Amino acid sequence: MAAPLAGIRVIEFGAAAAIAYAGKLFRDLGAQTTRVEAEGVARDLLARARIVLCGASGGENAPGLPPLHLAREFPHLVVVSVTPFGVQGGARDLPADDLTLQAWGGISIGIGSPGKPPLKLPGDQSACQAGLAAAIAAMGVLFSDRGALIDVAAADVWAAFYSGVDVALAHFGRYGKSRAGHRVFGQPYPRTIFRCRNGYFAIQCGESRHWLGFLRMIGREDLLAHPLFADRFRANDLHGEECDALIEPWFLARTKDEILRQCLEHRIPGAPVYDLREVAGHAHLRERGYFIETETTHGRTRLPGNPYSKLVTSPAGKTVSPPAPAHPGRAASKLRPLAGRRVVDFGWVWAGAVPGHVLADMGAQVIKVESASPLDYMRQGPPIVGTKKDPEQNPMFQNVNRGKLSLRMKLDHPDARSVLKDLVAASDVVIENFSPGVMEKFGLCYRELRTVHPGLVMCSMSAAGQDGPLRGIRTYATMIAGLAGLDGLVGYPGERVLGSQSSYADPNASLHAVLGILAALWRRERTGEGAYIDLSQWEAAVGVMAGEFSRHASHDGAPAPQGTRHPRKVPHGNYPAAGEDRWIAISISTDAQWQAMARVFGGPDWMSRAAFTTAAQRRANSDELDRRLGEETARHDANALASALASAGVSAAPLLDAPGIAASSHFRERQLFEMVEHPVLGPLPVYRLPWHIDGAPLPVTRRAPLLGEHNRYVLGDILGYPDERISALDMAGLFS
């Protein structure tokens, strides 16, 4: 089987971490990538290349020609610039690193314990997410068969894909994210990480059936009548420690593996919080052939492998020609390169919804297949308008399902299979994120669907993949982060593991799925080969932890949480600012930056002491340093201080929440959010794809659909069913 991107040449200018990750993803999919450090060497390659990745840190330039010059001199190239704040806008030259970018993007403010400094996701996740977005943007433009200049801002990637739904909730006064340590506020108990005999274990029982099964599993059905649990939301938010005291003893008596076996048996959403050693040696990942043995500076070790290793193609059929342009003689739009392609989207909740909306934003016609029973969790929630429950009033749904059509249908209805096979036969891509075996139960697995469409591209994105010992594990995004070793590194030095308590793993898996779909579709249109992508959310999360696996390869023991401490940068953390729960991220890489910060603060005596003049001395006295610096920052407004420090060449940022992102002049200048009119909610902010093409942001194509809004259009206009047949199917209860 030829790799999907065989024949595509990619050049990486420089050694920025973001373009290194983008280049790795292109290599995983079969592209030929070349890293170039000097301009003179690269020019011989540019005429033969198709994609150029240019990366730079804040305040620095990538080696070689500037991206704009590259795009002008080599108009056939897709040139991707990846920087902290983009090549356009007033913040473009500000210094930044992963700590400050997570602060800008609304990530850090929700991680950690109340009253303590916020934490961050471990590793350089900003580089991974910016690189992933860069690869997707470049891959999309390839379908236009033209060159382009793509401007990716890492801060925008965070604020869009990971915090954009919170901005929409905040617009309606529904944003309430706050740090809650090892649990999540605003959720029914338990959504927490329990201690167990040999570590930690995450449990989430959002549904009543899971709560009942959980109590049976731990032998405490008597707690159904306990007054603490009469309201599980109040139990979680007001009485979490009391509740844990009743339940955690069961966990403390058992190991991670023992608890996991019980969760699998009782079908309870739960997963161990693994350390990096446990992840690298896990039997499930070993059976799937995920990790690779490699030589590092620390010796031979296991590092994360290819998230697309389970991509398989079907036998080549008739070559599929790309859709004809809407205007003969005019090239396909770079803003809508997927126009003419159709996607059948079975995606469920956040992880399942994002791939379809990205493809819709790129111009594909995406048909969301959904049901009223069960109703997508993201259609649920308290009403904003009126008092009755309404599936059209969740702002999160409106963001991650924009651009789609809605086909309401009961998947277990006797007529569903034939109708959906007709739809798949007229489409290009199928997306689903059910548990393994569900699509097969409905007669809609890839083996069945390729009989009606040999050139179909299908992506299944389950928690742990379609095969392996843990294929049946039930998880949510927070548990995927635990399985991947990410959550095991989140906490304060010397204290218990807290975990990120975020849904980071959901969009991360979704975006990796998008790239795989685009690559497979690219090959399909040139060879006629269909493809099946078994995308493991677990493996996608492990992949963005590669730097941590490499960094800890020489450690004898498992790495423990280190807060925001960094091996080379000091100080490196989130410090209090004036006002309630206001914070500023500060990252110092050099002694010159330390001196610049001292000047901004007016040269306090303690900052010139010998204990703090060099990085080694600051690291040796880090506890006192953090205390004294916190006393200085607490007297200042976070925004004003961050601006003053950045102007002095210091990487600093206010820790923004969702309202702060909405008010940010940077995100406004970048036009990251678009107000979209909804027939029930009225205008609401919807995040755009976080990149510009030839200087222009990508507009949102259409609002999210009402439930079943497009049934007659899909069945009548697309499939050509006569009215009589549609009415008969309706009478038979297919659409109920």
Summary of the structure (lengths in Angstrom):
residues: 736
radius of gyration: 25.4
end to end distance: 42.9
largest distance: 86.5
contacts: 2670
relative contact order: 0.14
helix: 39%
strand: 16%
